[in-house]
Amino acid sequence: MGLKQERRIGLFSLLPAFVLLAVFVGYPMFNTFFHSFTDWDGVNSTFIGWDNFKNIMSNGDLPLMLRNNLIFLLSVPGILLISLTVSVLLHEEVPGWRLFRSVYYLPAILSSVVIGFLAKSMFTNRGIVNTFLENAGLGAFTVDWLNTVPTEFMILILCFYWQTLGQGTLIFLSGLSSISNELFDAAKIDGTTWRQRLMYIVIPSLYPAIFYFTIVNVIYVFVGLFGLVFSITGGGPGYETTPIDYMIYIQAFRSGNMGYASALSVFLFFIVMFITYIQLKISKRLEQ
C-alpha cells in the first residue's frame, strides 16, 4: 500500500468526525454569529446590524450579570485548594482514605439539576438544615436560605464545590501518581518536612494539572452554571443571582428574543476567549 493511499484512507476515516463537527459545532456557531445581528424570534429574522450588541452594553442588567459571574469566578481558587488538599491526603493514605477514595467521585456523575433540586429541598424553611439547627438548639441560626441573596450564592457555590470536588481530586491524584517515589524517598532521607515536600516537589510537579483544572472551571463558571441556577434560585430574586448563560436562556426561551440571546452568546464567547488567553499567558510566564 502506497503512502498516498494510506493518507487517503486516513482522511476518509476522519471524514465522519469532520461531518459531525461541522453539523453539531460549526453550523450552530455560524448560525449564532449570524443571528446576533438580527431581530430573530426563532422563525423570522430581520437584519439590524449592531443593535443587539448596543442594547447589551446599554442594558442596566449587564453589570449585575458580570458581578454574578465574577462571584463564581472568585470561588474557583477555593475548590482548587480543597481538591488539592483532599488529593494529597488520599495520596498520603490518611486514616479512612480507602472509604473516601471509593465515593468521592459520586457527585461528579450527577447532573447539575439533580444536585440543585437536592440542595433546594435541604435549604427550604422546613428542610433538613433548618430542622437540624432547631433540634440542636440553634434555632437562632435558622434563616430563609433561598430568599436572601448572600445565602443563595453560598448554596450555589457549595453545590459547585460539591460537584467539582471529585473532578479536581481525580485530576490531582493522577498527577501525584506520576511523581516518582524516588523523589519523595530522597527528600525524606535529606530530612525534609511534609510541608517542604509539598511546596518543592508536589506543587511544582502539579503545575500542568493545576492549570488544566483552573482553565476548565473558569470556563465552567461562565457557561456551565445554568443547571444549578435553574434548579435552585431561578436567577432570582429579580436578576440578583442570574449569570450571563442563564440570561441567554431567559431571553431566548422565555422572552422569545432569539437575536438578542444570540448576541449575548457571542458576547459571552469573547469574554471566555479573553480570560482563557490571559490564563495561557500567565501559564507560559510561570513555565519560564
DODRENNU-766294 format. One record per residue: residue in three letters; x, y, z of N, C-alpha, C in turn. Coordinates in pm, whole numbers, plus 50000, padded with zeros to 5 digits. Atoms other than C-alpha are relative to their C-alpha. Example, Ala and Ser with C-alpha at 12.3 -4.5 7.8 and 13.67 -1.06 7.14 Angstrom:
ala500894988150000512304955050780500905012050000ser499184988149994513674989450714499235010950073
***
This chain:
met500864988050000500005000050000500895012450000gly499184988150011501465033449894499665010450105leu500184989549899501875063850115498775008549970lys501164991950037499265083649920498704992850032gln501215007749972496735055749957499744999450149glu500155000049854497375054050332499425013250048arg500524986849963496765091450358498545001449964arg501404999450042493525088350165499124992150095ile500775008349906492335060450392499875007250135gly500044992649874493275081350696499025011649995leu500934988750015491415111850567498564995349990phe501355005550011488415090450476499484995450135ser500395004449866488405076050828499615011850089leu500304988049921488365111350973498765007349951leu501134992850060485535122550745498755000250089pro501184999649913482675111850980500145009850117ala499774990749889484255131551266499885014449953phe500094986450054484595162551048498555003749969val501414997550031480985159250934499225003050127leu500694997849873479745156351292500375013550061leu499574987049949481825186451398499355011349922ala500604989550084480505206751106498535001750031val501444999549977476875197751181499675004750141phe500384997449861476885199851561500815010950069val499194989249943479585226251624500095011749901gly499794989350097480325245651307498735007549963tyr501244993450040476765252351192499355007950115pro500584992049891475405262451538500785012750029met499204988049976478325286451585499745010549891phe500274990650110477825302051241498595005950013asn501394995649987474055303951300499865010350112thr500064990749887474545321051637500635013349965phe499344987650040477005346451498499145007849901phe500834993350100474715354051204498785006650064his501244994749942471545358551412500265010150111ser499714989549901473345380451666499845013949938phe500184987350070472965407751402498575001649947thr501374999550049469255401651352499015001250114asp501145000649908465935406651523499264987149965trp500425013650033465015369851534499114994650111asp500915005749902462045353451704500004984749996gly499955014450015463065318051616499494995249867val500555003450132461235318451282500415010549898asn499714989050093461535352251112501135008550055ser498874991649958464645373951122500135012149909thr499764987550073465415409651021501365005350038phe498654995149972468945422950989499925013950065ile500024987349927469515451051243501415004850034gly498624995649977473315453751243500444997850144trp499405001149866474945460851580499015003350111asp500974995449900471705469951761499964990850123asn500055009249885471685438451978501185002450094phe498824997849918475225444952097499945013650070lys500184987049935474425481652163499034998850117asn500975001949892471425470552370500644992750118ile499315007149891473655446652568500835009950082met499114990749930476135474252652499235010750075ser500794989749933473375498652745499024994250102asn500935006749908471385472952943500495001550144gly499614998249860471415481153313500254987150074asp499795012849934471445444053396501374994149972leu498705005750034474855437853236500995000450117pro499085000149885476935449553538499604989850106leu500475009749902474765427653762500384985849958met499665013450049475295396953542501514997650010leu498555001349991479045403353525500434998350145arg499695001549858479125407253903499724985850046asn500355013649959477365373853945501024989949949asn498975008950053479835356353715501335001850073leu498774997349928482695373453898500014993350137ile500095006749870481465359754231500344985249986phe499685014250023481575324454092501464998349959leu498605000850044484945331453929500945000550120leu499164998749881486415341754264499924987850091ser500115012249919485235308654412500874988649947val499215010750060487445287954179501264996750082pro498835003649919490655291054391499644991850123gly500415007649883488685277254686499884985249971ile500165014250033487715244754516501314994149953leu498685005050039491225242054372500794995750125leu499285003249878492735242954722499394988050071ile500665011349935490135218954862500324986949927ser499715012050080490635194054576501464995850016leu498585003049985494415196554607500294994150138thr499805005149865494285191154983499484985850014val500595013449991491975161054955500854989849925ser499195009450080494105145254681501324996950069val498745002449928497305149654885499764990950120leu500335008649886495635134255192499744985649956leu500245013550052494435104754985501304993449955his498715005450045497885100754833500874995850118glu499255003349880499385100655182499354988850082glu500735011249940496825073755278499725002550149val500424997049863495485090655591498884990550041pro501075009149956493015070555805498675003049931gly501274998650069489765064555616500135002849851trp499804996350141491325070655275499354990149905arg500595009950089490025038055127498515002649978leu501444997350010486385046355203499745012549917phe500234987550072486625082255078500384998749853arg499555001450138488515072154766498994992449915ser501005007650074485655049054671498725007949973val501274992750014482925075654699500175014549957tyr499844985650021484485109854633499545004749863tyr500354995850136483665109654262498504999349973leu501435001950024479945101754301499285013049964pro500724987750038478725138354296500295004649858ala499634995450134480575144053968499174993349891ile500785007050102478395118553787498535004150003leu501384995049992475155135653899499875012649916ser500224987850077473645162553679499855011950093ser500124987849920473645198453800498575002050050val501404998249961469835198553807499664991150118val500265009149888469725168154036500625005550128ile499344994249883472245183854273499265012550046gly500714987749965470355216754259498694997450072phe501275003049934466955201954346500224993550136leu499675006049872468545181354623500375010850102ala499614989149911470145212554772498805008850035lys501184991649975466905232254735499094993850104ser500845006749901464985206154932500635000550139met499314999649871467625207155205499935013850064phe499904986449947467625245155242498685007650000thr501294993349984463895252655239499775003350148asn500264996149861462355267555555499844987950093arg500205012149920461365232855677500884988649950gly499095010050053464285215055514500894994050108ile499135007349907466925193055670500885009450081val499054991249933469305221655753499345007550115asn500684992649893466835243155949499474990650108thr500495009849903465325212356114501124995450092phe498845004149919468775201156230500405011050097leu499624988949914469585235756366499025001650117glu501004998949894466305237056560500144988750101asn499865011549911466765202056704501285000650083ala498734998749929470335210956805500005012050095gly500094988449914469095241256998500615012449941leu499404988650069470445265256738498985006949910gly501074994150079467115278856620500255014449961ala499704986150032468505314156626500775001349868phe499204999650123470685304756325499204995649878thr500825003850116467805293056106499655012549921val500304988650087467295316155810499224995149879asp500675003150125465295317655491501074999549892trp498805001450082468215304355288499775004049854leu500244998450143466565307154947499335013349964asn500594987050029465225342554978500925011550039thr499004989949967468415360855076501174998249904val498995001150106470985368754807501324994050049pro498725006049957474165361355013499904985050026thr500135014349972472845327555131499714992049872glu500225006750128471645319054780501334997549929phe498685001850061475155324754647500804989450076met499285009949920476535304254935499584985949961ile500505013250038474305274854840500464996249860leu499555002650138475165278054468501484996149997ile498565002949998478895278654541500264986750071leu499865012949931478545249654788499704988449906cys500345010550097476855228854517501074998949892phe498914999850098479525239254266501224992750055tyr498885006749935482195227854512499774984950010trp500315014249979480455195054586500094992349868gln499995006750130480035186654218501404999549940thr498694998850063483585197154123501094992850079leu498975006149916485465180954414500524986949941gly499575012850056485515146554251500885001749879gln499204997450120486815160253923501405004750036gly498694994649962489595180154088500874989750070thr499245010249928490625151954320500554989649904leu499555009850098490825127654029501175005449917ile498934993850080492965151753823501305000750079phe498784998449921495395158454107500564986650046leu499505013349967495605122054212500764993949882ser499295004850119496565113553855501375006749989gly498724993150004499255140053870500964995150107leu499165004949891500535127554206500564986149971ser499555013750030500735091754080501144999949897ser498924999350100503095103353803501325004750059ile498764995549935505635117154053500754987750050ser499195011549960508465092454112500124999250152asn499845002149856508555077554461501435002550045glu498594997749965512335081254447500235014350046leu499884985949957511925118954477499595001550145phe500474999149862509915115154797500974993050095asp499075007349914512315089154938501295007850021ala498774992149987515355110954864499775012250089ala500324988249918513625141055019499894996250147lys500125004549861512795121155334501374997150060ile498645002949952516415109455362500735013050033asp499364987049976517515145755338499395007550119gly500594994149881515285153355637498985010849975thr501014989850029512655174655464498704997050074thr501295001449935509335180755635498924997549895trp501125002350092505945172055486499655012849925arg500314987250065505365208955414501015003349891gln498974997350100508685212255231499824991149877arg500245008950114507915181755017498815004849918leu501184994850070504535197054934500365012149915met499704987450068505975230954837501034998349888tyr498895000650095509075219554648499974987849908ile500115011650088508055186154496498594998749943val501365002950044504285181854484499435011149913ile500644989050074503045216154376500705003149868pro499364997850132505735222454108499704988949901ser500295011250090505055187753966498565000349951leu501414999750035501325195053957499605012649923tyr500344987850074501555228053766499124997349879pro500885002550115500115212853445498584996150042ala501325004149953497245196653639499245011850060ile500644988249940496555228753834499515009549891phe500414991250110496485249053514498794994449927tyr501135006250071494165224253342498725001250083phe501184999149913491785223253640499485014350005thr500414986049991491755261253664499315004649873ile500584995050125491085267953298498654993449972val501285006950021488315241553282498915006050086asn501044995049909486495255553584499745014849983val500274986050035486945291953485499025000649884ile500965000750111485205283253159498644995450051tyr501255005549949482605263553355499155010650070val500804990149926481575292853576499365010249906phe500644991250097480725312153259498964992949914val500905006950094478975285253055499314987850061gly500545012449947478045256853294499145001250123leu500754998149876476065272253580498494999149983phe501434999550027472675270253412499224990250087gly500765010249928471585237753578499825003450147leu500084996649858472395249253933499095012150022val500824987949984470855283853890498544997049972phe501375003450038467765270053718499284992350110ser500665008849903467065244053987499985005550142ile499944995049862467975264154299499355013650016thr500504986249980467245301354258499155005149885gly500704994650116465795305753909500495013749960gly499434986950032468085335953881499565011250092gly500564989749916466145354754147500695001550134pro501114990850031465215374654332500375010249893gly499684991550116464975395854019501054993249916tyr498855005850071468265390253839501224999350092glu498914998949903470345390454159500964988149995thr499105011650011471745355254100500054994749857thr500035004050141471505354653720501355002449934pro498794998250081474795348153536499635001749854ile500284997050140475125355253166499364988249929asp500555011550073474415319753050498534997750033tyr501415001649966471125319153241499165011249937met500714989250068470145353053095499784996549853ile500195004550138470665337952749498764991349991tyr501195008649996468065311552841498735008350017ile501184991749975465645337952972499595007549874gln500304992150120465925359552661499534991249884ala500335008550114465725330352418498684992750017phe501115009249985463065307752567498855005250086arg501104993949925461015329952797499495012649929ser500404987550066461055363052612499914998749849gly500055001950144461495349352260500925009149922asn499064991050069464325373852183501234992049957met498935008850044466445348651995501225007749948gly498904992150052468525375251822500845006050111tyr499314994249886469365392652149500764989250077ala499355011149932470155358852309501244995449923ser498845003650083472475350752016501135010050021ala498984989749977474285383852067500644998250138leu499465002849866474635375852439500954988249996ser499145011850012476115342052344501345003849939val498764995550063478665358752117500815008450099phe499354991749897479445384052393500684991250103leu499455009449902479985355352639501184992349941phe498925007250068482135336852385501305008050005phe498784991950002484575365952359500525002550142ile499534998949862484685370252738500814987750038val499305012449968485665333752778501324999049924met498775000350080488205336452495501065009350060phe499064990449942489785367152657500604994650129ile499515005349872490035351153001500914988049978thr499155011450033491445319152851501355004649947tyr498744994450053494045339652663500885005050114ile499244995049884495095356652990500594988450078gln499505011749927495395322753161501174993449927leu498915006050077497565309152880501275008350011lys498844991249986499835339552901500654998250137ile499475001849865500185335453278500704986650013ser499415013449995500885298253237501374999749934lys498714999950070503685304652986501055007450081arg499034992749917505305330253217500454991750119leu499645008649888505195305853508500944988949956glu499135010550051506785278853294501425005149975gln498684994250024509635302453206500765002850129
***
